[in-house]
Amino acid sequence: MGSPIARKAILGGACVDTGEQVGPPITGLIDTFVGVAGANFGSFLCVLPFGSCNMNNGMNCGSRFLADTNSAVRYEGAKIFTIYSHNDDKVGFIACGRKTSEIPGQNQAFEKAGMNHDQVIFDTIPLQYNLVTHGHA
C-alpha cells in the first residue's frame, strides 16, 4: 500500500473517506518517484470488497481511493519509474485488466522476472538507488 498512499500524499486534495484535506499537491518538490511493487491499480487478492479491499479506501481495483490517485497523470514527480514482477504474490500482476503496479504517465517500468513481492522490494535496492540518484538504471 506504500506506493498508492505516497501518491495520494503527493497529489493532495481531499481524502475519499473523510473529506479531510491532505494539503496542496507537492509535485514540484519531487524529482524522482519510484513505485516498487505497488498496488497502484489494486491487488489481485481483492476478489471480495471487504476490509483492506473495500470499495471506498481499499486496494480493490474499483475503489474510490485508487480512482482518485489515478485520476491525474504525472503528478508524482519529474521522473516516474515502477518496478514490479509478474510473480508478485501480494499485489499480483493484473487486476481489472491493468498491470497493478504501473503508474499512468510513468517514464519507465522495470519488470523483474521470477521475483515475489518481497524480492521486488529488497532485491532491487541497487536499481532503486540508481533511479533516485541518477534518474536512470
MDTraj code that builds the backbone (N, CA, C; nanometers):
import mdtraj as md
import numpy as np

residues = "MET GLY SER PRO ILE ALA ARG LYS ALA ILE LEU GLY GLY ALA CYS VAL ASP THR GLY GLU GLN VAL GLY PRO PRO ILE THR GLY LEU ILE ASP THR PHE VAL GLY VAL ALA GLY ALA ASN PHE GLY SER PHE LEU CYS VAL LEU PRO PHE GLY SER CYS ASN MET ASN ASN GLY MET ASN CYS GLY SER ARG PHE LEU ALA ASP THR ASN SER ALA VAL ARG TYR GLU GLY ALA LYS ILE PHE THR ILE TYR SER HIS ASN ASP ASP LYS VAL GLY PHE ILE ALA CYS GLY ARG LYS THR SER GLU ILE PRO GLY GLN ASN GLN ALA PHE GLU LYS ALA GLY MET ASN HIS ASP GLN VAL ILE PHE ASP THR ILE PRO LEU GLN TYR ASN LEU VAL THR HIS GLY HIS ALA".split()
xyz = np.array([
    [0.0805, -0.1195, 0.0000],
    [0.0000, 0.0000, 0.0000],
    [0.0850, 0.1261, 0.0000],
    [0.2165, 0.1109, 0.0079],
    [0.3039, 0.2268, 0.0169],
    [0.2966, 0.3194, -0.1023],
    [0.3004, 0.2633, -0.2220],
    [0.3003, 0.3469, -0.3419],
    [0.1705, 0.4263, -0.3563],
    [0.0528, 0.3632, -0.3460],
    [-0.0702, 0.4428, -0.3582],
    [-0.0837, 0.5502, -0.2502],
    [-0.0421, 0.5200, -0.1280],
    [-0.0529, 0.6187, -0.0201],
    [0.0447, 0.7338, -0.0429],
    [0.1669, 0.7023, -0.0859],
    [0.2643, 0.8078, -0.1171],
    [0.2136, 0.8943, -0.2319],
    [0.1526, 0.8312, -0.3319],
    [0.0992, 0.9067, -0.4451],
    [-0.0115, 1.0018, -0.4008],
    [-0.0978, 0.9580, -0.3086],
    [-0.2045, 1.0455, -0.2583],
    [-0.1452, 1.1618, -0.1801],
    [-0.0399, 1.1354, -0.1028],
    [0.0249, 1.2437, -0.0277],
    [0.0811, 1.3488, -0.1232],
    [0.1356, 1.3051, -0.2358],
    [0.1900, 1.3984, -0.3354],
    [0.0765, 1.4718, -0.4069],
    [-0.0289, 1.3992, -0.4431],
    [-0.1431, 1.4576, -0.5139],
    [-0.2153, 1.5618, -0.4288],
    [-0.2272, 1.5329, -0.2998],
    [-0.3007, 1.6237, -0.2125],
    [-0.4500, 1.6132, -0.2348],
    [-0.5224, 1.7133, -0.1867],
    [-0.6671, 1.7145, -0.2029],
    [-0.7385, 1.6466, -0.0884],
    [-0.8643, 1.6132, -0.1119],
    [-0.9493, 1.5558, -0.0079],
    [-0.9364, 1.4045, -0.0013],
    [-0.9422, 1.3523, 0.1199],
    [-0.9485, 1.2074, 0.1401],
    [-1.0848, 1.1588, 0.0920],
    [-1.0884, 1.0439, 0.0258],
    [-1.2153, 0.9937, -0.0265],
    [-1.3077, 0.9449, 0.0838],
    [-1.2540, 0.9072, 0.1986],
    [-1.3395, 0.8523, 0.3034],
    [-1.3857, 0.9565, 0.4049],
    [-1.3012, 1.0524, 0.4391],
    [-1.3375, 1.1501, 0.5428],
    [-1.3604, 1.2905, 0.4888],
    [-1.3136, 1.3178, 0.3675],
    [-1.3227, 1.4520, 0.3112],
    [-1.2171, 1.5463, 0.3658],
    [-1.1379, 1.4975, 0.4614],
    [-1.0313, 1.5795, 0.5202],
    [-0.9298, 1.6179, 0.4129],
    [-0.8821, 1.7418, 0.4175],
    [-0.7847, 1.7903, 0.3204],
    [-0.6436, 1.7431, 0.3564],
    [-0.5792, 1.6776, 0.2621],
    [-0.4418, 1.6313, 0.2807],
    [-0.3456, 1.7490, 0.2656],
    [-0.3825, 1.8439, 0.1826],
    [-0.2986, 1.9594, 0.1549],
    [-0.2852, 1.9777, 0.0053],
    [-0.2100, 2.0792, -0.0365],
    [-0.1916, 2.1028, -0.1798],
    [-0.0955, 1.9999, -0.2392],
    [-0.0963, 1.9848, -0.3715],
    [-0.0001, 1.8947, -0.4352],
    [0.1436, 1.9391, -0.4065],
    [0.2333, 1.8427, -0.3927],
    [0.3750, 1.8737, -0.3691],
    [0.4618, 1.8239, -0.4848],
    [0.4019, 1.8113, -0.6015],
    [0.4719, 1.7616, -0.7200],
    [0.6024, 1.8355, -0.7450],
    [0.6023, 1.9663, -0.7305],
    [0.7214, 2.0467, -0.7571],
    [0.8388, 2.0160, -0.6665],
    [0.8138, 1.9472, -0.5577],
    [0.9212, 1.9118, -0.4649],
    [0.9829, 1.7754, -0.4940],
    [0.9216, 1.6996, -0.5850],
    [0.9645, 1.5621, -0.6114],
    [1.0379, 1.5554, -0.7444],
    [1.1642, 1.5150, -0.7399],
    [1.2403, 1.4952, -0.8630],
    [1.2096, 1.3583, -0.9227],
    [1.2242, 1.2532, -0.8423],
    [1.2070, 1.1171, -0.8922],
    [1.1182, 1.0375, -0.7977],
    [1.0154, 0.9747, -0.8535],
    [0.9281, 0.8861, -0.7768],
    [0.9477, 0.7452, -0.8289],
    [0.9735, 0.6513, -0.7382],
    [0.9892, 0.5104, -0.7749],
    [0.8834, 0.4297, -0.7000],
    [0.7902, 0.3729, -0.7733],
    [0.6895, 0.2846, -0.7153],
    [0.7413, 0.1420, -0.7222],
    [0.7553, 0.0780, -0.6074],
    [0.8126, -0.0571, -0.6012],
    [0.7051, -0.1557, -0.5560],
    [0.6667, -0.2457, -0.6457],
    [0.5658, -0.3484, -0.6162],
    [0.4392, -0.2856, -0.5585],
    [0.3981, -0.1747, -0.6153],
    [0.2838, -0.1005, -0.5635],
    [0.1508, -0.1478, -0.6195],
    [0.0473, -0.1376, -0.5380],
    [-0.0879, -0.1748, -0.5796],
    [-0.1584, -0.0533, -0.6400],
    [-0.0957, 0.0110, -0.7363],
    [-0.1477, 0.1352, -0.7932],
    [-0.2809, 0.1184, -0.8654],
    [-0.3065, -0.0005, -0.9173],
    [-0.4361, -0.0311, -0.9775],
    [-0.5060, -0.1432, -0.9022],
    [-0.4680, -0.1639, -0.7764],
    [-0.5324, -0.2636, -0.6926],
    [-0.4482, -0.3879, -0.6737],
    [-0.5047, -0.4816, -0.6006],
    [-0.4388, -0.6093, -0.5739],
    [-0.5241, -0.7227, -0.6283],
    [-0.4587, -0.8193, -0.6890],
    [-0.5321, -0.9344, -0.7412],
    [-0.5971, -1.0158, -0.6288],
    [-0.5527, -0.9962, -0.5056],
    [-0.6109, -1.0661, -0.3911],
    [-0.7467, -1.0089, -0.3520],
    [-0.7798, -0.8921, -0.4020],
    [-0.9046, -0.8243, -0.3643],
    [-1.0212, -0.8709, -0.4500],
    [-1.0585, -0.9965, -0.4325],
    [-1.1707, -1.0526, -0.5062],
    [-1.3024, -1.0054, -0.4451],
    [-1.3071, -1.0007, -0.3127],
    [-1.4264, -0.9530, -0.2424],
    [-1.3977, -0.8163, -0.1813],
    [-1.4919, -0.7231, -0.1907],
    [-1.4676, -0.5853, -0.1446],
    [-1.4886, -0.5647, 0.0058],
    [-1.4066, -0.6311, 0.0878],
    [-1.4170, -0.6190, 0.2330],
    [-1.2815, -0.5848, 0.2918],
    [-1.2810, -0.5257, 0.4124],
    [-1.1567, -0.4950, 0.4832],
    [-1.0662, -0.4059, 0.4006],
    [-0.9412, -0.4449, 0.3872],
    [-0.8451, -0.3636, 0.3118],
    [-0.8728, -0.3653, 0.1619],
    [-0.9704, -0.4431, 0.1206],
    [-1.0101, -0.4491, -0.0205],
    [-1.1425, -0.3769, -0.0458],
    [-1.1833, -0.2909, 0.0464],
    [-1.3140, -0.2257, 0.0336],
    [-1.3178, -0.1297, -0.0856],
    [-1.4388, -0.0927, -0.1230],
    [-1.4598, -0.0093, -0.2415],
    [-1.4431, 0.1401, -0.2150],
    [-1.4184, 0.1786, -0.0921],
    [-1.4013, 0.3193, -0.0600],
    [-1.2531, 0.3561, -0.0584],
    [-1.1804, 0.3102, 0.0422],
    [-1.0388, 0.3460, 0.0548],
    [-0.9468, 0.2243, 0.0507],
    [-0.9941, 0.1148, -0.0068],
    [-0.9178, -0.0094, -0.0103],
    [-0.8391, -0.0300, -0.1387],
    [-0.7769, -0.1460, -0.1462],
    [-0.6929, -0.1812, -0.2605],
    [-0.7688, -0.2607, -0.3664],
    [-0.9013, -0.2576, -0.3610],
    [-0.9821, -0.3145, -0.4675],
    [-0.9639, -0.2265, -0.5903],
    [-0.9477, -0.2875, -0.7069],
    [-0.9183, -0.2088, -0.8280],
    [-1.0278, -0.1082, -0.8622],
    [-1.1462, -0.1260, -0.8060],
    [-1.2550, -0.0325, -0.8315],
    [-1.2808, 0.0657, -0.7185],
    [-1.1898, 0.0761, -0.6232],
    [-1.2138, 0.1633, -0.5075],
    [-1.2076, 0.3114, -0.5447],
    [-1.2770, 0.3914, -0.4675],
    [-1.2755, 0.5371, -0.4868],
    [-1.1350, 0.5929, -0.4656],
    [-1.0621, 0.5369, -0.3698],
    [-0.9260, 0.5826, -0.3406],
    [-0.8353, 0.5649, -0.4623],
    [-0.8357, 0.4460, -0.5226],
    [-0.7492, 0.4237, -0.6387],
    [-0.7962, 0.5040, -0.7594],
    [-0.9268, 0.5214, -0.7742],
    [-0.9771, 0.6071, -0.8831],
    [-0.9255, 0.7494, -0.8651],
    [-0.9226, 0.7958, -0.7414],
    [-0.8727, 0.9308, -0.7122],
    [-0.7238, 0.9422, -0.7436],
    [-0.6442, 0.8466, -0.6970],
    [-0.4992, 0.8565, -0.7197],
    [-0.4625, 0.8379, -0.8664],
    [-0.5488, 0.7725, -0.9431],
    [-0.5213, 0.7525, -1.0857],
    [-0.5946, 0.8521, -1.1749],
    [-0.6613, 0.9509, -1.1151],
    [-0.7395, 1.0473, -1.1938],
    [-0.6531, 1.1531, -1.2614],
    [-0.5361, 1.1772, -1.2097],
    [-0.4428, 1.2744, -1.2691],
    [-0.3196, 1.1983, -1.3182],
    [-0.2455, 1.2603, -1.4074],
    [-0.1281, 1.1943, -1.4661],
    [-0.0039, 1.2791, -1.4433],
    [0.1050, 1.2134, -1.4105],
    [0.2385, 1.2723, -1.3961],
    [0.2479, 1.3751, -1.2830],
    [0.1758, 1.3533, -1.1754],
    [0.1849, 1.4427, -1.0604],
    [0.2847, 1.3927, -0.9568],
    [0.3358, 1.2704, -0.9747],
    [0.4225, 1.2094, -0.8737],
    [0.5616, 1.2709, -0.8685],
    [0.6061, 1.3306, -0.9762],
    [0.7380, 1.3917, -0.9799],
    [0.7829, 1.4155, -1.1226],
    [0.9022, 1.4719, -1.1373],
    [0.9557, 1.5000, -1.2709],
    [0.9847, 1.3707, -1.3467],
    [1.0311, 1.2687, -1.2754],
    [1.0573, 1.1370, -1.3344],
    [0.9835, 1.0326, -1.2514],
    [0.9171, 0.9404, -1.3218],
    [0.8360, 0.8385, -1.2548],
    [0.8762, 0.7011, -1.3071],
    [0.9121, 0.6125, -1.2151],
    [0.9515, 0.4765, -1.2501],
    [0.8712, 0.3768, -1.1668],
    [0.8513, 0.2577, -1.2219],
    [0.7910, 0.1493, -1.1450],
    [0.8767, 0.0246, -1.1599],
    [0.8778, -0.0551, -1.0536],
    [0.9484, -0.1830, -1.0522],
    [0.8487, -0.2864, -1.0017],
    [0.8299, -0.3938, -1.0769],
    [0.7325, -0.4950, -1.0374],
    [0.7672, -0.6288, -1.1000],
    [0.6911, -0.7313, -1.0629],
    [0.7157, -0.8657, -1.1139],
    [0.5852, -0.9337, -1.1516],
    [0.5923, -1.0162, -1.2511],
    [0.4800, -1.0993, -1.2935],
    [0.4441, -1.1987, -1.1826],
    [0.5375, -1.2289, -1.0952],
    [0.5192, -1.3294, -0.9899],
    [0.4893, -1.2687, -0.8527],
    [0.4490, -1.1438, -0.8460],
    [0.4200, -1.0795, -0.7176],
    [0.3061, -1.1545, -0.6484],
    [0.3316, -1.2008, -0.5280],
    [0.2342, -1.2811, -0.4546],
    [0.1431, -1.1994, -0.3635],
    [0.1591, -1.0687, -0.3608],
    [0.0745, -0.9845, -0.2753],
    [-0.0136, -0.8898, -0.3561],
    [0.0424, -0.8157, -0.4500],
    [-0.0419, -0.7286, -0.5325],
    [-0.0746, -0.7938, -0.6659],
    [0.0013, -0.8967, -0.7030],
    [-0.0229, -0.9649, -0.8289],
    [0.0360, -0.8887, -0.9462],
    [-0.0060, -0.9274, -1.0649],
    [0.0438, -0.8654, -1.1874],
    [-0.0670, -0.7901, -1.2600],
    [-0.1866, -0.8488, -1.2619],
    [-0.3014, -0.7892, -1.3310],
    [-0.4200, -0.7826, -1.2349],
    [-0.4861, -0.6690, -1.2303],
    [-0.6123, -0.6533, -1.1573],
    [-0.7049, -0.5699, -1.2452],
    [-0.8235, -0.6180, -1.2673],
    [-0.9215, -0.5484, -1.3526],
    [-0.8632, -0.5135, -1.4892],
    [-0.7838, -0.6033, -1.5438],
    [-0.7301, -0.5844, -1.6776],
    [-0.6123, -0.4897, -1.6889],
    [-0.5588, -0.4427, -1.5768],
    [-0.4447, -0.3495, -1.5776],
    [-0.3278, -0.4117, -1.5037],
    [-0.2065, -0.3736, -1.5428],
    [-0.0897, -0.4122, -1.4639],
    [-0.0985, -0.3362, -1.3319],
    [-0.1048, -0.4088, -1.2228],
    [-0.1345, -0.3492, -1.0925],
    [-0.0337, -0.2439, -1.0494],
    [0.0920, -0.2604, -1.0851],
    [0.1962, -0.1730, -1.0302],
    [0.2354, -0.0567, -1.1196],
    [0.1810, -0.0491, -1.2402],
    [0.2171, 0.0631, -1.3264],
    [0.1512, 0.1919, -1.2776],
    [0.2103, 0.3036, -1.3179],
    [0.1584, 0.4359, -1.2836],
    [0.1319, 0.5101, -1.4145],
    [0.0120, 0.5656, -1.4321],
    [-0.0163, 0.6389, -1.5554],
    [0.0886, 0.7474, -1.5816],
    [0.1418, 0.7507, -1.7024],
    [0.2397, 0.8518, -1.7397],
    [0.3818, 0.8235, -1.6950],
    [0.4069, 0.7029, -1.6432],
    [0.5424, 0.6705, -1.5962],
    [0.6439, 0.6828, -1.7087],
    [0.7676, 0.7165, -1.6716],
    [0.8755, 0.7247, -1.7697],
    [0.9227, 0.5873, -1.8138],
    [0.9335, 0.4957, -1.7170],
    [0.9834, 0.3628, -1.7499],
    [0.9391, 0.2632, -1.6439],
    [0.9115, 0.1409, -1.6886],
    [0.8777, 0.0309, -1.5983],
    [0.9871, -0.0744, -1.6062],
    [1.0146, -0.1354, -1.4933],
    [1.1127, -0.2430, -1.4853],
    [1.0417, -0.3667, -1.4327],
    [1.0175, -0.4634, -1.5216],
    [0.9533, -0.5878, -1.4812],
    [1.0616, -0.6897, -1.4495],
    [1.0619, -0.7371, -1.3267],
    [1.1633, -0.8308, -1.2797],
    [1.1077, -0.9725, -1.2833],
    [1.1686, -1.0583, -1.3618],
    [1.1209, -1.1951, -1.3796],
    [1.1434, -1.2792, -1.2544],
    [1.0409, -1.3561, -1.2189],
    [1.0532, -1.4569, -1.1151],
    [1.0600, -1.4086, -0.9723],
    [1.0441, -1.2809, -0.9467],
    [1.0532, -1.2303, -0.8091],
    [0.9154, -1.2224, -0.7448],
    [0.9085, -1.2592, -0.6159],
    [0.7851, -1.2368, -0.5420],
    [0.7844, -1.0925, -0.4902],
    [0.6812, -1.0565, -0.4173],
    [0.6642, -0.9182, -0.3710],
    [0.7841, -0.8692, -0.2897],
    [0.8224, -0.9465, -0.1894],
    [0.9329, -0.9053, -0.1028],
    [1.0651, -0.8987, -0.1783],
    [1.0861, -0.9900, -0.2716],
    [1.2088, -0.9861, -0.3517],
    [1.2141, -0.8603, -0.4373],
    [1.1008, -0.8202, -0.4930],
    [1.0989, -0.6967, -0.5727],
    [1.1420, -0.5792, -0.4855],
    [1.0933, -0.5752, -0.3633],
    [1.1271, -0.4649, -0.2732],
    [1.2744, -0.4681, -0.2336],
    [1.3223, -0.5833, -0.1888],
    [1.4556, -0.5895, -0.1289],
    [1.5685, -0.6244, -0.2255],
    [1.5384, -0.6963, -0.3331],
    [1.6443, -0.7365, -0.4263],
    [1.6664, -0.6366, -0.5390],
    [1.5903, -0.5287, -0.5399],
    [1.6091, -0.4259, -0.6432],
    [1.6627, -0.2960, -0.5834],
    [1.7154, -0.3023, -0.4640],
    [1.7658, -0.1806, -0.3986],
    [1.8713, -0.1085, -0.4828],
    [1.9668, -0.1783, -0.5455],
    [2.0626, -0.1052, -0.6308],
    [1.9936, -0.0305, -0.7461],
    [1.8925, -0.0917, -0.8070],
    [1.8175, -0.0254, -0.9138],
    [1.7423, 0.0955, -0.8583],
    [1.6770, 0.0793, -0.7449],
    [1.6057, 0.1909, -0.6829],
    [1.7015, 0.3070, -0.6560],
    [1.8176, 0.2762, -0.6036],
    [1.9187, 0.3781, -0.5736],
    [1.9600, 0.4529, -0.7006],
    [1.9884, 0.3779, -0.8074],
    [2.0297, 0.4413, -0.9332],
    [1.9198, 0.5292, -0.9912],
    [1.7964, 0.4844, -0.9827],
    [1.6855, 0.5645, -1.0352],
    [1.6711, 0.6954, -0.9589],
    [1.6827, 0.6890, -0.8275],
    [1.6662, 0.8093, -0.7455],
    [1.7856, 0.9032, -0.7584],
    [1.9066, 0.8497, -0.7590],
    [2.0254, 0.9363, -0.7590],
    [2.0709, 0.9782, -0.8981],
    [2.0458, 0.8947, -0.9993],
    [2.0946, 0.9247, -1.1344],
    [1.9830, 0.9465, -1.2366],
    [1.8600, 0.9098, -1.2020],
    [1.7479, 0.9276, -1.2934],
    [1.7411, 0.8253, -1.4047],
    [1.8172, 0.7178, -1.3924],
    [1.8140, 0.6077, -1.4894],
    [1.8705, 0.4828, -1.4241],
    [1.8518, 0.3701, -1.4932],
    [1.9011, 0.2417, -1.4403],
    [2.0475, 0.2383, -1.4502],
])
top = md.Topology()
chain = top.add_chain()
for i, resn in enumerate(residues, 1):
    res = top.add_residue(resn, chain, resSeq=i)
    for name in ("N", "CA", "C"):
        top.add_atom(name, md.element.get_by_symbol(name[0]), res)
traj = md.Trajectory(xyz[None], top)
